[in-house]
């Protein structure tokens, strides 16, 4: 073999070895890691549903049954007393329920908070390391900035405004402590509300920094959904099921809920 041919053969061999080495390095290199301490997004666990003011569970029982139909475990959390006591106590109940689920070996939980139940979820997330326990949080018509209805009740008929009502007054010390304008330290979050809400006023009191903030009517402009209908409305249910699904949490796509919009 001529010196020139030997040199060419050697060069080709070096290139082949380099290419093989590159392939092996790429194969052995670990993929993008889940940030330390955060639940895996590709392993959905049970879903915990937190009722709103008053603690009624009938509407969430309907949503829970829809979630179970997809094969997921859904647990409706029962609040203490009449559901009008301190939201801090409600958050402690939620934390106990989460602890019981995780103790059974679940990788994480998804939390759905309806109305004041969403505020309970935020308290829990802030005080009980929810970012390390909740894969996702979905809130429905939750008054993170308070509601004028509570302010009116406290001002006009204070005896009809128990502790939870007082805590939901705009500017309350509890709401101020929740840092609703601070996106840091929250689980992946979707805050959903209806512009027809006359209970949480203004409706965009549900806006939370760091969350995907979504009025239903931005997807279905003609939808007429009251506050009480949020947990059972087909459009909302379609959005919720997508949000807690195995795929990444993102702004719901119009095709996903298009069929529900016409119902």
Residue pairs with C-beta under 8 A, 6 or more apart in sequence:
1 9
34 40
34 41
37 131
37 132
38 131
38 132
39 45
39 107
39 108
39 132
39 133
39 134
39 135
39 187
40 107
40 108
40 135
41 135
41 188
41 248
41 249
42 246
43 107
43 108
43 135
44 72
44 108
44 110
44 135
44 244
44 245
44 246
45 73
45 101
45 106
45 107
45 108
45 109
45 110
45 135
46 72
46 73
46 74
46 75
46 101
46 106
46 109
46 110
47 64
47 67
47 72
47 73
47 74
47 75
47 109
47 110
47 111
47 112
47 244
48 74
48 75
48 77
48 94
48 97
48 98
48 101
48 109
48 110
48 111
48 112
49 60
49 63
49 64
49 74
49 75
49 76
49 77
49 111
49 112
49 113
49 114
49 117
50 60
50 77
50 79
50 90
50 94
50 111
50 112
50 113
50 114
50 117
50 118
50 120
50 121
51 57
51 60
51 76
51 77
51 78
51 79
51 83
51 114
51 115
51 117
52 83
52 114
52 115
52 116
52 117
53 83
53 84
53 115
53 116
53 164
53 165
53 168
54 82
54 83
54 84
55 78
55 79
55 81
55 82
55 83
55 84
56 83
57 76
57 78
59 114
59 228
59 230
59 231
59 232
60 76
60 112
60 114
60 231
61 76
62 231
62 232
63 74
63 112
63 231
63 232
63 237
63 240
64 74
64 75
64 76
65 74
66 237
66 241
67 74
67 240
67 241
67 244
68 74
70 241
72 244
75 97
75 101
77 93
77 94
77 97
78 93
79 85
79 90
79 93
80 89
80 90
80 93
83 90
83 164
84 162
84 163
84 164
84 165
85 162
85 163
85 164
86 163
86 164
86 167
87 116
87 119
87 120
87 123
87 163
87 164
87 167
87 168
87 174
88 123
88 174
90 117
90 120
90 123
90 164
91 120
91 121
91 123
91 124
91 127
91 128
94 111
94 120
94 121
94 124
95 124
95 128
98 109
98 111
98 124
98 128
98 133
98 134
101 109
102 108
102 109
102 133
107 135
108 133
108 134
108 135
109 133
109 134
109 135
110 134
110 135
110 136
110 137
110 138
110 244
111 121
111 124
111 130
111 134
111 136
111 137
111 138
111 187
112 137
112 138
112 139
112 140
112 240
112 244
113 119
113 120
113 121
113 122
113 137
113 138
113 139
113 140
113 142
114 139
114 140
114 141
114 142
114 230
114 231
115 140
115 141
115 142
115 143
115 199
115 200
115 227
115 230
116 142
116 143
116 164
116 168
117 139
117 142
118 139
118 140
118 141
118 142
118 143
118 144
118 191
118 206
119 142
119 143
119 144
119 167
119 168
119 175
119 178
121 130
121 137
121 139
121 142
122 139
122 142
122 144
122 178
122 180
122 208
123 174
123 178
124 130
125 131
125 134
125 137
125 185
125 186
125 187
126 177
126 178
126 179
126 185
130 137
130 186
130 187
131 185
131 186
131 187
133 187
134 187
135 187
135 188
136 187
136 188
136 189
136 190
136 243
136 244
136 249
137 186
137 187
137 188
137 189
137 190
138 189
138 190
138 192
138 240
138 243
138 244
139 189
139 190
139 191
139 192
139 206
139 208
139 211
140 192
140 193
140 230
140 231
140 236
140 240
141 192
141 193
141 194
141 197
141 199
141 200
141 203
141 206
141 227
141 230
142 191
142 193
142 200
142 206
142 208
143 150
143 168
143 200
143 205
143 206
144 175
144 178
144 180
144 191
144 205
144 206
144 207
144 208
145 170
145 175
145 180
145 205
145 207
146 168
146 169
146 170
146 171
146 172
146 175
146 205
147 168
147 169
147 170
147 199
147 200
147 201
147 205
148 170
148 201
148 202
149 199
149 200
149 201
150 161
150 165
150 166
150 168
150 169
150 170
151 169
151 170
153 160
153 161
153 165
154 161
154 165
154 166
154 169
161 169
166 172
167 174
167 175
168 175
169 175
170 205
180 208
180 209
181 209
182 209
182 210
183 209
183 210
183 211
184 210
186 208
186 210
186 211
188 249
189 208
189 210
189 211
189 212
190 211
190 212
190 214
190 239
190 243
190 249
191 206
191 207
191 208
191 211
191 212
191 213
191 214
192 206
192 214
192 215
192 216
192 230
192 236
192 239
192 240
193 200
193 203
193 204
193 206
193 214
193 215
193 216
193 230
194 203
194 215
194 216
194 217
194 223
194 225
194 226
194 227
194 229
194 230
195 203
195 215
195 216
195 217
196 203
196 217
196 224
196 225
196 226
196 227
197 203
197 226
197 227
198 226
198 227
199 227
199 228
200 206
200 227
203 215
204 213
204 215
206 213
207 213
212 249
212 250
212 251
214 239
214 251
214 252
216 223
216 225
216 233
216 235
216 236
216 239
217 223
219 235
219 239
219 252
219 254
219 257
219 261
220 235
220 257
220 260
220 261
222 261
223 233
223 235
223 261
225 233
225 235
225 236
229 236
230 236
234 260
234 263
235 257
235 260
235 261
235 263
237 260
238 252
238 256
238 257
238 259
238 260
239 252
239 256
239 257
242 252
242 253
242 256
242 257
243 249
243 252
